[in-house]
Amino acid sequence: MTKKERALLAIELLKQVYPDAICSLDYEKPHELLISTRLAAQCTDARVNIVTKDLYQKYQSLEDFASADLAELEEMVRPCGFYHTKAKDIIAMSQMLLDQYDGVLPDTVEELTKLPGVGRKTANLIVGDIYHKPAIVCDTHCIRITNLLGLTTGKDPAKVEDQLRKLLPPEESNDFCHRTVLFGREYCKARAPRCEECPISAACKHYADTHKSPRPSD
């Protein structure tokens, strides 16, 4: 099976398990997804969703975030960890969006990564989920699982993104990445993978390599 064939099979199998490829971060406005993704660095999406429920009630617009008191914002996002840096980035990115982009999120990875605290993972998520353009979100789940599937090698997000771009049909790429997150949380857990119950084992090189039929005894 070629990498391309393996990728297409993985796409179809994941579709069967997770028909709805949804983002696990709660948001209503485009800038909220941007902020939630920044908060999600080194933090679980579940915890971010708890924090942002109150956060987005207090700060309802980019203008609110741009003029926020740093100490107050830090206190609200403290449970997400690294709250000094995250709060500072949120205020700075909000100010930059208002000053340079008329309050509208850019629709390209190149422009989005100019914002404070925004890397390619966050930028791709915005491009895919807000603007519905082909995007590849290389988070830890996506990198680990595509390595195991035999589609990619290495842990560098930019390099994995480039490898996947050559294998995934553009119209499938964004949903594929969302599904790898759901799959990683339910089946392919880093510390306790459920290989024997894996619904996409037919597409997994790691599974094939570790579950080879034993050679017949002489």
C-alpha positions in Angstrom: 0.0 0.0 0.0 1.4 3.4 -1.0 1.3 6.4 1.4 -1.3 8.0 -0.8 -3.5 4.8 -0.7 -3.0 4.6 3.1 -4.0 8.2 3.5 -7.2 7.8 1.5 -8.1 4.7 3.4 -7.5 6.4 6.8 -9.7 9.3 5.6 -12.6 7.0 4.8 -12.2 4.9 8.0 -12.1 8.0 10.2 -15.2 9.3 8.4 -17.1 6.2 9.4 -16.1 6.6 13.1 -16.5 10.4 13.3 -19.0 11.6 10.6 -19.0 15.1 12.2 -15.5 16.5 12.1 -16.0 19.3 14.6 -13.6 21.5 16.4 -13.5 20.7 20.1 -13.2 24.4 21.1 -16.4 26.3 21.8 -16.8 29.6 20.1 -19.3 31.8 18.3 -17.2 34.6 16.8 -14.1 34.2 14.7 -11.9 36.1 17.1 -13.1 33.8 19.9 -11.7 30.8 18.1 -8.4 32.6 17.7 -8.2 33.4 21.4 -9.4 29.9 22.5 -6.7 28.3 20.4 -4.0 30.6 21.9 -5.3 29.5 25.4 -5.2 25.8 24.4 -1.4 25.8 24.1 -0.2 23.3 26.8 -3.8 23.1 28.1 -6.7 20.8 27.4 -9.6 22.0 25.2 -12.0 21.0 27.9 -10.4 23.4 30.4 -10.3 26.2 27.8 -14.0 25.8 27.2 -14.7 26.2 30.9 -12.6 29.3 31.1 -13.9 31.0 28.0 -17.5 30.5 29.0 -17.1 33.4 31.5 -14.3 35.1 29.5 -16.5 35.7 26.4 -19.3 37.1 28.6 -17.0 39.7 30.1 -15.1 40.5 26.9 -17.6 40.4 24.0 -15.6 42.1 21.2 -12.1 42.6 19.9 -12.3 46.1 21.3 -13.0 44.7 24.8 -10.0 42.5 24.6 -7.8 45.3 23.1 -8.6 47.6 26.0 -8.6 44.9 28.7 -6.7 45.4 32.0 -3.7 42.9 31.8 -3.9 41.9 35.4 -7.7 41.2 35.2 -7.3 39.2 32.0 -4.4 37.2 33.5 -6.6 36.2 36.4 -9.4 35.0 34.2 -7.1 32.9 32.0 -4.8 31.7 34.8 -6.4 28.1 34.8 -5.1 27.6 31.3 -1.4 28.0 32.4 1.3 30.3 31.1 -1.3 33.0 31.8 1.1 36.0 31.8 2.2 35.3 28.2 -1.2 34.3 27.0 -3.0 37.3 28.4 -0.3 39.6 26.9 -0.6 37.9 23.5 -4.5 38.2 23.5 -4.4 41.9 24.1 -1.6 42.5 21.6 -3.3 40.4 18.8 -6.6 42.1 19.4 -5.0 45.5 19.1 -3.1 44.5 15.9 -6.3 43.1 14.4 -8.1 46.4 15.0 -5.2 48.6 13.9 -4.0 46.7 10.9 -6.9 44.5 9.7 -10.0 46.6 10.5 -11.0 44.0 13.1 -11.2 41.2 10.6 -9.1 38.0 10.9 -6.8 37.5 7.9 -7.7 34.5 5.7 -4.1 33.3 5.0 -1.6 31.5 7.1 1.1 34.0 6.1 -0.9 37.0 7.5 -2.3 35.2 10.6 1.2 34.2 11.7 2.1 37.9 11.9 -0.2 38.2 14.9 1.4 37.9 18.4 1.4 34.3 19.7 0.0 32.8 16.5 1.8 29.9 14.9 1.0 27.8 11.9 -1.2 25.4 13.9 -3.5 28.2 15.0 -3.3 29.9 11.6 -4.3 26.8 9.8 -7.2 26.2 12.2 -8.6 29.7 11.4 -8.1 29.3 7.7 -9.9 25.9 7.7 -12.7 26.5 10.3 -13.5 30.2 9.7 -12.8 30.5 6.0 -13.3 26.9 4.9 -10.2 26.8 2.9 -7.9 23.7 2.7 -5.8 23.6 5.9 -3.7 21.2 7.8 -3.6 21.6 11.6 -0.6 19.8 12.9 -1.2 19.4 16.7 0.3 16.7 18.8 -2.4 14.2 18.0 -2.1 14.7 14.3 1.7 14.4 14.3 1.7 11.3 16.5 -1.0 9.5 14.7 0.2 10.3 11.2 3.6 9.0 12.2 2.1 5.8 13.4 0.0 5.5 10.3 3.2 5.7 8.3 2.1 8.9 6.5 4.7 11.2 8.1 8.0 11.1 9.9 9.4 13.3 12.6 7.8 15.7 15.1 8.4 19.1 13.5 4.9 20.5 12.8 6.0 22.4 9.6 7.6 19.4 8.1 4.7 17.1 9.0 2.3 19.7 7.5 4.3 19.7 4.3 4.3 15.9 4.1 0.6 15.7 4.7 -0.1 18.3 2.1 1.3 16.0 -0.6 -1.0 13.1 0.5 -4.3 14.6 1.6 -6.9 15.8 -0.9 -7.3 19.5 -0.2 -11.0 19.2 0.4 -10.4 16.5 3.1 -7.4 17.9 4.9 -9.1 20.1 7.5 -11.7 17.5 8.6 -9.0 14.8 8.6 -7.0 16.8 11.2 -10.1 17.3 13.4 -10.8 13.6 13.2 -7.3 12.7 14.3 -7.8 14.7 17.4 -11.1 12.9 18.2 -9.4 9.6 17.4 -6.4 10.3 19.5 -8.5 11.1 22.5 -10.7 8.0 22.2 -8.5 5.2 20.7 -4.9 6.1 19.9 -4.0 7.6 23.3 -0.3 8.3 23.7 0.1 6.3 26.9 -2.5 3.6 26.4 -3.4 3.1 22.8 -6.3 0.7 22.2 -4.7 -1.0 19.2 -6.8 -4.2 19.5 -10.0 -2.1 19.2 -8.7 0.3 16.6 -11.3 1.0 13.9 -8.6 2.2 11.4 -6.0 -0.5 12.0 -6.3 -1.5 8.3 -4.7 1.8 7.4 -2.0 1.8 10.1 1.6 0.8 9.3 2.4 0.6 13.0 -0.4 -1.9 13.6 0.7 -3.9 10.6 4.3 -4.0 11.8 3.5 -4.9 15.4 0.7 -7.4 14.6 2.4 -9.5 11.9 1.2 -13.1 11.7 3.8 -15.3 13.4 5.9 -17.5 11.2 4.9 -21.1 11.2 7.1 -23.3 13.3 9.4 -25.7 11.6 
